[in-house]
């Protein structure tokens, strides 16, 4: 009886604690092969609520290769044939949300839905249902609202004949616009989106954009709720040098309402509803702003070491600290890993020598926040052997859960 | 007449037969001495007396024989009566309930077509209980509902790439009327304290699950209970009932198909082991929810556990075995006194596997209260209220849902042995999705008639 009680207690406490210690890797699953060598143009993988994996290849502003989406089903088997995008000026911006057994990504000017239920992907509203005109999703707030009655997100769409974009609420179930409002005022021209962000906790979204009002260039942030209703505007100065999609990754929001994002020039931009600031980072090389378990961090490298600097809820940037868990995760890969090749079943086990992070210099270092896969656990990609095929490098990638913590 | 009586009569009969034999032998002994006159006279007298005794013995023998015959006849009659009674016991009872009603639901955040929903609904259960032999019992309960099953009502193909080739198929499902087997068991009851049942039955994991559909205080079981366990399952249970319901343990083994463990495109193999213990120190509770007997003060504590160690296999290849363990726990408190009935239950579910590194956990609880009283000679009232919550996906992105229910039960035949045989219910059901910021409000009116 005592043994049974102890076993029950152990089971109970085990389920409350994360399965993986920080820096510890779970099972590596062979997702497929992608063009290039490490660091590869990949977005940190995400999962849906059922635990299916979604991997997105193809980096922002790198139109040399088509994006490629991989779906790793929880019970095994991968789909890797999805390459939907729109507009060749740039590649995938990143994932914009997930639901029970679906995920959505924004690539170029296209919004694409991927489903682990039906298997495959589908471009959402590539054309205007009324006029048939081609639609460009020039901004997508990266948050999918999933409720019993709705599956929706907020976006800006524009067709070639429109002077200004329209703010829309996209019903992802029915593939229709639930709300369409032209961006006001009607005197603004040359709208260019610089970056987007969302806070799933408050369902708030933001779009940072520049426009011309007469001959004057302005930069403004507009805030939206989950119904695409505008909840605020903020004019920002000193951002005239930023171009389209120059915010890497997405804006992340602190619990006190401060938005933080990193631009391509390595400067940290922070603002709330009242004002903002842009500051250069001099003591380390920033890579991106992360939000994990409600806390914000500016991550990067200092020399050959990954570092993370906390951003407190009021927007104050702390001193960078060595990101030991990232170092530990890199070390834990060792010289060889065992990978399950379950692209088709029955699966096979294979060994990869020289395993390394497929993205960035160290595990977890990316412009995008790592996805919260489970308590203190994220998903990351590891690169395996690189083969030349027709003169082109193709690298094998595997996805695995890994314990994560920030300094 | 019993067999003991018959044996006693048989003994008497043998004794009288011995006396008679002895009496008939006496004259023969006397004839052996003819020369002795005195002796002859004496012998004649003895013979005469012996003859008289023999005659009496014969009479007694005849009487005993008649009594024996009568006893035999009585015994035969008794056997016939027993046989008839046994035949009477081989009876079949048919019962059940009907519960038609009307519902209205308002969802402020829903799409226009879903914002206001209303309509009539119907639910009926037919129950058959048979006791063909001593210690053996069979139970069948079939639930007929207007929304019993989900069926594929539409199939659409879609072209993802716009290249004319079919990339996938989308199914639409909808609720359709149908019949669901709620219970189908064969029970062996070797003693009044032990029942063994085999077949389709609800897993006795929670108090709400143990109550029959017609014995619920509300129109439905508490939502948290339905999240953690719903429907019936194939299995075998052994249930005890000791000291008049003061200690009620139950253990069982089930297929586990009702637990919803399987992952898409996988098939789970593994049985569910369940156990539940209820301790009611002041006496057992009536079946079901509520205190319609308005009994004395009782309090009960209970705990349940279910464990399913299973192996998942890929449906297509039949390979890829993965180990999964699904463990669920429940705890309960019940109080009942003079028509007042309170129950609170807590649930927890944990699932772990050997491949995903993502344990799944959910918590839930509810508390409900009702007070039954008579408002007239035969009319009863029972105000009812319930609160509950469920927290799903605790390990990666918690979704919290709260429930508020309230209403009143009108019992127009409250003097019947079961006051809730006819129950008119008016109730409010509220659901608040805290995480998704969505809510729903519903009103239900139903009539339940048990027969």
Interface residues (C-beta under 8 A of the other chain):
Chain A: X8 X11 X12 X14 X15 X16 X19 X20 X26 X27 X47 X49 X50 X51 X73 X74 X75 X76 X77 X84 X101 X115 X116 X117 X118 X119 X120 X121 X122 X123 X126 X145 X146 X147 X148 X149 X150 X203 X226 X342 X345 X346 X347 X372 X373 X374 X375 X377 X401
Chain B: X107 X109 X110 X111 X114 X158 X160 X161 X162 X167 X168 X169 X170 X263 X264 X265 X266 X305 X312 X314 X316 X317 X319 X320 X322 X325 X327 X329 X348 X350 X351 X352 X355 X356 X357 X358 X359 X361 X393 X395 X396 X397 X433 X436 X437 X438 X440
